[in-house]
Amino acid sequence: MRAQDSATKPSTITVGTTSPATATAGAGVTATGATVAGVATTGTSVTGSGTGAPATARPASGSQAPAPRTRGTLLALLGVVSFSLTFPSTVWGLESFGPWSLVAVRSTLAALIAGAFLLAGRVPLPERRHWAGLAVVAGGVVIGFPLLTTLALQTSTTSHAAVVVGLLPLTTATVAAIRTGRRPSRTFWFAAVSGAVVVLGFTLQQSGGAVSTGDVYLFGALLVCAAGYTEGGRLASLMPGWQVIGWALVLCLPLMAVASAVTLSIEPVHLNAHGIIGLAWVAAGSTFFGLYVWYRGMAEIGIPKASQLQLSQPLLTLIWSVFLLGESLPLAAPLAAVGVLVCIAVTQRAKS
C-alpha cells in the first residue's frame, strides 16, 4: 500500500544547471541536470504524476527581468532625450565661452568624470584589439561632432541645425550596414529613407532651399558621428556601454586638457548662469550620461533600430529651443513630427 501511494503521488523535480546528473521521476519522467532531495537551484520545475502522464514545465519562482528589447529601447530613448538638449545647451555655453574652448573644456570635464567612474570601479584596461575602435568613437562623438556642430551653431539657429542632424539615423544605419555587414529589411530601409526625406524636406523649407556654411559643418558632423555611433555600438556588445564612452573620453583627455589651456588663454571668457549650466550639461549630460545609455541601448536592440529612434531628436530639440531659447516653432514642425513618428514606428517593427 505504501509502495502504491508513493508511485501515484505527484513528484516535483527542480531542473538546474549545476550538476550533470540525470534524475528519473516515476514512470519515465527524466530531467537532465536535475537536483533532487530538495536542493534549490535556478532552473525549471518539472512536475510528473508518476503514472506515465506527460510532465509539465513551469518557470522557477523569482522576479522576471524586463525584456532586453524593451529595456534597450527605453535606454536608447533616454539617450535621445539627453542628446536633444545638446544644441540649446551649446548655445547657452557659447554665451560664456568661445567655440573652441567650449568643446575642449566640455570634453576635458567629461573625461574626468569618466575617469573617476573607471577608477572607482577598478575597471581594467581594454584589450589591445579594442583601442582602434575606441579611437574612432573618440574622434567621432567626443571631438568631431561637438566641434563641427558648435561651429555650425555660430551661423545657424538651433532649430535649423537640429533638423539637419535629423539625417543622422539614416547615415548611421548606412554606415552600420557597411561596417557590420548586417542588411536590414527593405521595409526598414523604406521607412528610414522616408523619415530622412521628411527631415530633409523640412530643412530645405526652413532654409529657403539653400545650403549654408553651417550646413557644411553639420553634414560633416553627420559622417563622423555615424562612424562613432557604429563603432561604439559594436564595442558595447563586447564591453559595458559606459566603459566604451569612458575609455574613449579618457583617450582624449591629454589632448583636450592641453587644448583647454590653450583655447581659454586665447578666446575671451564671460561667465554667466547660462554659460555654466550649458557647459555642465554638454559635459556631464550629453557627452557622458547620454552616450552611456545610448550605447547600452544599441547593444541590446541593434544599431539600425536604435539609430532610427533619433528621428525624434530634431523635434525634441525644436521644443527645447522654444522653451529655453525663445525661438519660434515653425508651422510645418507638427506635420513633420507626425511623419517622423510614423517612420520610427515602422522601423521598430521591421526586421533588422
PATIKOL-101239 format. One record per residue (C-alpha): z, y, x. Coordinates in Angstrom, 3 decimals. Last residue first. Example, Ala and Ser with C-alpha at 12.3 -4.5 7.8 and 13.67 -1.06 7.14 Angstrom:
BEGIN
{w = 7.140	v = -1.060	u = 13.670}
{w = 7.800	v = -4.500	u = 12.300}
END
This chain:
BEGIN
{w = -38.966	v = 44.440	u = 16.711}
{w = -39.357	v = 43.150	u = 13.179}
{w = -39.305	v = 45.953	u = 10.637}
{w = -36.183	v = 46.753	u = 8.663}
{w = -34.889	v = 49.464	u = 10.987}
{w = -38.394	v = 50.870	u = 11.476}
{w = -38.897	v = 51.184	u = 7.704}
{w = -35.623	v = 53.052	u = 7.145}
{w = -36.369	v = 55.416	u = 10.014}
{w = -39.801	v = 56.200	u = 8.575}
{w = -38.265	v = 57.037	u = 5.201}
{w = -35.713	v = 59.274	u = 6.920}
{w = -38.490	v = 61.120	u = 8.732}
{w = -40.440	v = 61.838	u = 5.569}
{w = -37.355	v = 63.071	u = 3.745}
{w = -36.324	v = 65.318	u = 6.632}
{w = -39.820	v = 66.761	u = 6.994}
{w = -39.704	v = 67.808	u = 3.360}
{w = -36.244	v = 69.332	u = 3.857}
{w = -37.411	v = 71.179	u = 7.017}
{w = -40.506	v = 72.771	u = 5.486}
{w = -38.525	v = 75.770	u = 4.279}
{w = -37.463	v = 76.533	u = 7.840}
{w = -33.697	v = 76.952	u = 8.377}
{w = -32.846	v = 80.379	u = 9.767}
{w = -30.841	v = 80.612	u = 12.965}
{w = -27.192	v = 81.670	u = 12.717}
{w = -26.203	v = 79.919	u = 15.937}
{w = -23.431	v = 77.570	u = 14.796}
{w = -24.209	v = 76.953	u = 11.118}
{w = -27.985	v = 77.308	u = 11.210}
{w = -28.450	v = 75.731	u = 14.636}
{w = -26.181	v = 72.836	u = 13.604}
{w = -28.413	v = 72.100	u = 10.605}
{w = -31.554	v = 72.237	u = 12.727}
{w = -29.866	v = 69.928	u = 15.251}
{w = -29.276	v = 67.377	u = 12.501}
{w = -32.958	v = 67.574	u = 11.570}
{w = -34.025	v = 67.154	u = 15.179}
{w = -31.720	v = 64.122	u = 15.596}
{w = -32.915	v = 62.150	u = 12.564}
{w = -35.894	v = 60.684	u = 14.427}
{w = -33.286	v = 59.550	u = 16.927}
{w = -32.680	v = 56.446	u = 14.841}
{w = -36.130	v = 55.340	u = 16.014}
{w = -34.832	v = 54.887	u = 19.567}
{w = -32.159	v = 52.451	u = 18.437}
{w = -34.728	v = 50.202	u = 16.777}
{w = -37.033	v = 50.145	u = 19.814}
{w = -34.223	v = 49.782	u = 22.430}
{w = -32.531	v = 46.748	u = 20.915}
{w = -29.793	v = 46.348	u = 18.313}
{w = -26.821	v = 45.416	u = 20.514}
{w = -27.736	v = 46.871	u = 23.929}
{w = -29.113	v = 49.996	u = 22.275}
{w = -25.791	v = 50.624	u = 20.535}
{w = -23.827	v = 50.294	u = 23.762}
{w = -26.297	v = 52.627	u = 25.463}
{w = -25.819	v = 55.249	u = 22.765}
{w = -22.035	v = 54.909	u = 22.658}
{w = -21.797	v = 55.773	u = 26.366}
{w = -24.638	v = 58.293	u = 26.307}
{w = -22.850	v = 60.374	u = 23.701}
{w = -19.459	v = 60.098	u = 25.424}
{w = -20.654	v = 61.136	u = 28.895}
{w = -23.565	v = 63.584	u = 28.796}
{w = -23.360	v = 64.784	u = 25.214}
{w = -19.627	v = 65.077	u = 24.607}
{w = -17.955	v = 65.501	u = 28.005}
{w = -20.457	v = 67.669	u = 29.887}
{w = -22.574	v = 69.138	u = 27.077}
{w = -19.406	v = 69.686	u = 25.045}
{w = -17.317	v = 71.359	u = 27.727}
{w = -20.160	v = 73.664	u = 28.777}
{w = -20.710	v = 74.833	u = 25.192}
{w = -16.993	v = 75.393	u = 24.640}
{w = -16.735	v = 77.418	u = 27.876}
{w = -19.796	v = 79.521	u = 27.112}
{w = -18.832	v = 80.162	u = 23.514}
{w = -15.316	v = 81.275	u = 24.480}
{w = -16.507	v = 83.693	u = 27.165}
{w = -17.152	v = 83.548	u = 30.904}
{w = -19.793	v = 85.779	u = 32.432}
{w = -21.209	v = 84.039	u = 35.526}
{w = -24.102	v = 85.503	u = 37.509}
{w = -26.510	v = 83.120	u = 39.279}
{w = -26.460	v = 82.886	u = 43.076}
{w = -22.961	v = 81.752	u = 44.033}
{w = -22.714	v = 79.505	u = 40.988}
{w = -26.082	v = 77.993	u = 41.967}
{w = -24.973	v = 76.990	u = 45.470}
{w = -21.560	v = 75.532	u = 44.610}
{w = -22.923	v = 73.695	u = 41.577}
{w = -25.871	v = 72.303	u = 43.556}
{w = -23.477	v = 70.888	u = 46.170}
{w = -21.430	v = 69.172	u = 43.462}
{w = -24.609	v = 68.021	u = 41.720}
{w = -25.954	v = 66.289	u = 44.821}
{w = -22.672	v = 64.535	u = 45.650}
{w = -22.053	v = 63.601	u = 41.980}
{w = -25.469	v = 62.162	u = 41.104}
{w = -24.570	v = 58.510	u = 41.796}
{w = -21.282	v = 59.106	u = 39.977}
{w = -23.267	v = 60.061	u = 36.885}
{w = -25.434	v = 56.939	u = 37.022}
{w = -22.302	v = 54.861	u = 37.661}
{w = -20.636	v = 56.159	u = 34.509}
{w = -23.821	v = 56.037	u = 32.414}
{w = -24.170	v = 52.315	u = 33.055}
{w = -20.410	v = 51.704	u = 33.138}
{w = -20.062	v = 53.157	u = 29.655}
{w = -22.708	v = 50.747	u = 28.409}
{w = -20.905	v = 47.639	u = 29.615}
{w = -23.006	v = 45.529	u = 32.016}
{w = -26.117	v = 43.337	u = 31.719}
{w = -27.359	v = 44.346	u = 28.259}
{w = -26.493	v = 47.950	u = 29.103}
{w = -28.868	v = 47.687	u = 32.065}
{w = -31.878	v = 47.296	u = 29.778}
{w = -30.754	v = 50.154	u = 27.554}
{w = -30.250	v = 52.343	u = 30.612}
{w = -33.738	v = 51.572	u = 31.876}
{w = -35.276	v = 52.445	u = 28.529}
{w = -33.148	v = 55.526	u = 27.965}
{w = -33.880	v = 56.875	u = 31.445}
{w = -37.627	v = 56.323	u = 31.082}
{w = -37.597	v = 57.967	u = 27.661}
{w = -35.627	v = 60.876	u = 29.132}
{w = -38.150	v = 61.432	u = 31.927}
{w = -41.084	v = 61.427	u = 29.510}
{w = -39.536	v = 63.560	u = 26.778}
{w = -38.253	v = 66.156	u = 29.257}
{w = -41.804	v = 66.683	u = 30.494}
{w = -42.866	v = 67.355	u = 26.902}
{w = -39.991	v = 69.825	u = 26.581}
{w = -40.896	v = 71.750	u = 29.720}
{w = -44.488	v = 72.040	u = 28.506}
{w = -43.189	v = 73.110	u = 25.077}
{w = -41.236	v = 75.954	u = 26.677}
{w = -44.457	v = 77.232	u = 28.192}
{w = -45.872	v = 77.414	u = 24.681}
{w = -48.242	v = 75.136	u = 22.753}
{w = -49.934	v = 76.885	u = 19.852}
{w = -50.410	v = 75.729	u = 16.258}
{w = -48.421	v = 78.564	u = 14.722}
{w = -45.185	v = 77.452	u = 16.375}
{w = -43.452	v = 76.332	u = 13.155}
{w = -46.488	v = 74.507	u = 11.784}
{w = -47.107	v = 72.894	u = 15.172}
{w = -43.552	v = 71.537	u = 15.263}
{w = -43.617	v = 70.299	u = 11.655}
{w = -46.853	v = 68.482	u = 12.346}
{w = -45.322	v = 66.933	u = 15.460}
{w = -42.254	v = 65.733	u = 13.540}
{w = -44.303	v = 64.269	u = 10.698}
{w = -46.722	v = 62.694	u = 13.181}
{w = -43.807	v = 61.182	u = 15.122}
{w = -42.415	v = 59.644	u = 11.934}
{w = -45.828	v = 58.188	u = 11.118}
{w = -46.130	v = 56.815	u = 14.657}
{w = -42.776	v = 55.051	u = 14.300}
{w = -43.593	v = 53.735	u = 10.822}
{w = -46.950	v = 52.325	u = 11.935}
{w = -45.430	v = 50.955	u = 15.139}
{w = -42.695	v = 49.119	u = 13.258}
{w = -45.125	v = 47.725	u = 10.692}
{w = -47.368	v = 46.528	u = 13.518}
{w = -44.492	v = 44.509	u = 14.918}
{w = -42.611	v = 45.360	u = 18.111}
{w = -44.001	v = 44.072	u = 21.414}
{w = -41.458	v = 43.323	u = 24.118}
{w = -42.848	v = 43.516	u = 27.673}
{w = -39.701	v = 45.199	u = 28.976}
{w = -41.193	v = 48.202	u = 30.763}
{w = -44.363	v = 48.734	u = 28.717}
{w = -42.676	v = 48.159	u = 25.362}
{w = -39.734	v = 50.309	u = 26.466}
{w = -42.049	v = 53.167	u = 27.471}
{w = -43.701	v = 53.052	u = 24.046}
{w = -40.416	v = 52.840	u = 22.127}
{w = -39.019	v = 55.732	u = 24.181}
{w = -42.032	v = 57.944	u = 23.523}
{w = -41.948	v = 57.126	u = 19.814}
{w = -38.240	v = 57.990	u = 19.643}
{w = -38.653	v = 61.117	u = 21.839}
{w = -41.193	v = 62.832	u = 19.576}
{w = -38.302	v = 64.550	u = 17.800}
{w = -37.862	v = 66.420	u = 21.073}
{w = -40.432	v = 68.842	u = 19.697}
{w = -38.270	v = 69.278	u = 16.593}
{w = -35.163	v = 70.132	u = 18.571}
{w = -37.001	v = 72.609	u = 20.773}
{w = -38.228	v = 74.529	u = 17.739}
{w = -34.788	v = 74.588	u = 16.091}
{w = -33.066	v = 75.712	u = 19.281}
{w = -35.487	v = 78.563	u = 19.769}
{w = -37.830	v = 78.501	u = 22.738}
{w = -38.007	v = 80.861	u = 25.738}
{w = -34.746	v = 80.246	u = 27.589}
{w = -34.355	v = 76.992	u = 25.681}
{w = -37.174	v = 75.448	u = 27.715}
{w = -35.287	v = 75.868	u = 30.993}
{w = -32.288	v = 74.115	u = 29.443}
{w = -34.566	v = 71.361	u = 28.123}
{w = -36.045	v = 70.745	u = 31.583}
{w = -32.681	v = 70.709	u = 33.351}
{w = -30.852	v = 68.530	u = 30.819}
{w = -33.727	v = 66.012	u = 30.658}
{w = -34.251	v = 65.685	u = 34.409}
{w = -30.683	v = 65.598	u = 35.761}
{w = -28.401	v = 63.191	u = 33.904}
{w = -30.875	v = 61.626	u = 31.446}
{w = -33.933	v = 60.908	u = 33.584}
{w = -32.924	v = 61.096	u = 37.247}
{w = -29.592	v = 59.406	u = 36.651}
{w = -31.053	v = 56.678	u = 34.447}
{w = -33.819	v = 56.043	u = 37.001}
{w = -31.204	v = 55.905	u = 39.786}
{w = -29.192	v = 53.414	u = 37.724}
{w = -32.276	v = 51.195	u = 37.547}
{w = -32.627	v = 51.274	u = 41.336}
{w = -28.905	v = 50.567	u = 41.724}
{w = -28.941	v = 47.403	u = 39.616}
{w = -30.190	v = 44.958	u = 42.282}
{w = -27.343	v = 45.968	u = 44.599}
{w = -24.751	v = 44.692	u = 42.162}
{w = -22.631	v = 47.350	u = 40.533}
{w = -19.446	v = 48.480	u = 42.316}
{w = -16.250	v = 47.024	u = 40.950}
{w = -14.464	v = 48.637	u = 37.995}
{w = -10.821	v = 49.352	u = 38.702}
{w = -10.461	v = 50.525	u = 35.098}
{w = -8.682	v = 53.702	u = 36.139}
{w = -11.214	v = 54.218	u = 38.920}
{w = -14.180	v = 53.833	u = 36.577}
{w = -12.597	v = 56.129	u = 33.999}
{w = -11.870	v = 58.819	u = 36.608}
{w = -15.405	v = 58.518	u = 37.986}
{w = -16.865	v = 59.057	u = 34.523}
{w = -14.835	v = 62.228	u = 34.003}
{w = -15.771	v = 63.496	u = 37.484}
{w = -19.431	v = 62.694	u = 36.812}
{w = -19.343	v = 64.619	u = 33.519}
{w = -17.868	v = 67.637	u = 35.298}
{w = -20.548	v = 67.519	u = 38.006}
{w = -23.349	v = 67.034	u = 35.487}
{w = -22.176	v = 70.000	u = 33.416}
{w = -21.781	v = 72.132	u = 36.546}
{w = -25.292	v = 71.443	u = 37.835}
{w = -26.994	v = 71.926	u = 34.469}
{w = -25.142	v = 75.178	u = 33.757}
{w = -25.723	v = 76.427	u = 37.319}
{w = -29.476	v = 76.008	u = 36.975}
{w = -29.728	v = 77.639	u = 33.549}
{w = -27.456	v = 80.592	u = 34.356}
{w = -23.935	v = 80.534	u = 32.993}
{w = -21.798	v = 82.332	u = 30.429}
{w = -24.051	v = 82.918	u = 27.414}
{w = -26.185	v = 79.988	u = 28.612}
{w = -23.355	v = 77.667	u = 27.589}
{w = -23.684	v = 78.730	u = 23.959}
{w = -27.397	v = 77.928	u = 24.032}
{w = -26.560	v = 74.597	u = 25.678}
{w = -24.041	v = 73.830	u = 22.939}
{w = -26.688	v = 74.512	u = 20.286}
{w = -29.077	v = 72.207	u = 22.181}
{w = -26.586	v = 69.383	u = 22.766}
{w = -25.137	v = 69.164	u = 19.259}
{w = -27.798	v = 66.695	u = 18.086}
{w = -26.966	v = 64.489	u = 21.085}
{w = -23.484	v = 63.743	u = 19.741}
{w = -24.880	v = 62.932	u = 16.297}
{w = -27.463	v = 60.657	u = 17.922}
{w = -24.748	v = 58.873	u = 19.905}
{w = -22.792	v = 58.254	u = 16.739}
{w = -25.968	v = 56.840	u = 15.228}
{w = -26.321	v = 54.449	u = 18.192}
{w = -22.735	v = 53.279	u = 17.721}
{w = -23.238	v = 52.777	u = 13.990}
{w = -26.452	v = 50.813	u = 14.555}
{w = -24.794	v = 48.630	u = 17.184}
{w = -21.880	v = 47.838	u = 14.880}
{w = -24.209	v = 46.900	u = 12.051}
{w = -26.420	v = 44.746	u = 14.279}
{w = -23.424	v = 43.143	u = 16.019}
{w = -21.936	v = 42.071	u = 12.666}
{w = -18.346	v = 43.214	u = 12.391}
{w = -15.772	v = 40.804	u = 13.811}
{w = -14.231	v = 38.343	u = 11.331}
{w = -10.477	v = 38.130	u = 11.186}
{w = -8.932	v = 34.713	u = 11.592}
{w = -8.963	v = 31.291	u = 9.976}
{w = -11.499	v = 28.810	u = 11.246}
{w = -14.735	v = 28.707	u = 9.332}
{w = -15.195	v = 25.819	u = 6.919}
{w = -17.116	v = 22.574	u = 7.394}
{w = -17.371	v = 19.907	u = 4.714}
{w = -17.435	v = 16.194	u = 5.435}
{w = -19.599	v = 13.946	u = 3.290}
{w = -17.700	v = 11.248	u = 1.365}
{w = -17.170	v = 7.931	u = 3.215}
{w = -13.721	v = 7.338	u = 1.796}
{w = -11.674	v = 9.216	u = 4.405}
{w = -11.954	v = 12.354	u = 2.337}
{w = -13.172	v = 14.476	u = 5.211}
{w = -12.348	v = 18.064	u = 6.160}
{w = -13.895	v = 19.666	u = 9.225}
{w = -12.198	v = 22.806	u = 10.496}
{w = -14.318	v = 24.970	u = 12.751}
{w = -13.396	v = 26.490	u = 16.091}
{w = -10.554	v = 28.145	u = 17.909}
{w = -7.857	v = 25.651	u = 18.732}
{w = -4.628	v = 24.541	u = 17.128}
{w = -3.165	v = 21.189	u = 18.212}
{w = -2.138	v = 19.302	u = 15.060}
{w = -2.434	v = 15.792	u = 16.387}
{w = -6.203	v = 16.030	u = 16.889}
{w = -8.363	v = 18.416	u = 18.902}
{w = -12.015	v = 17.779	u = 18.315}
{w = -14.752	v = 18.135	u = 20.999}
{w = -17.214	v = 16.189	u = 18.877}
{w = -16.321	v = 15.536	u = 15.268}
{w = -16.949	v = 12.208	u = 13.525}
{w = -16.449	v = 11.354	u = 9.856}
{w = -17.401	v = 7.635	u = 9.755}
{w = -14.854	v = 6.145	u = 7.374}
{w = -11.582	v = 7.887	u = 8.024}
{w = -11.551	v = 10.522	u = 10.756}
{w = -13.121	v = 9.973	u = 14.196}
{w = -12.274	v = 12.103	u = 17.215}
{w = -14.539	v = 12.580	u = 20.236}
{w = -13.169	v = 14.021	u = 23.464}
{w = -14.946	v = 16.708	u = 25.472}
{w = -11.998	v = 19.035	u = 25.100}
{w = -11.654	v = 22.812	u = 24.806}
{w = -14.492	v = 23.556	u = 22.431}
{w = -12.719	v = 23.142	u = 19.160}
{w = -13.153	v = 21.210	u = 15.966}
{w = -9.997	v = 21.089	u = 13.897}
{w = -9.747	v = 17.797	u = 11.984}
{w = -8.395	v = 17.652	u = 8.495}
{w = -7.633	v = 14.436	u = 6.616}
{w = -7.738	v = 13.711	u = 2.930}
{w = -5.559	v = 10.719	u = 1.902}
{w = -7.603	v = 7.681	u = 0.957}
{w = -7.061	v = 5.603	u = 4.084}
{w = -3.410	v = 6.507	u = 4.438}
{w = -2.738	v = 5.546	u = 0.837}
{w = -4.412	v = 2.161	u = 1.428}
{w = -2.372	v = 1.478	u = 4.576}
{w = 0.843	v = 2.409	u = 2.805}
{w = 0.000	v = 0.000	u = 0.000}
END
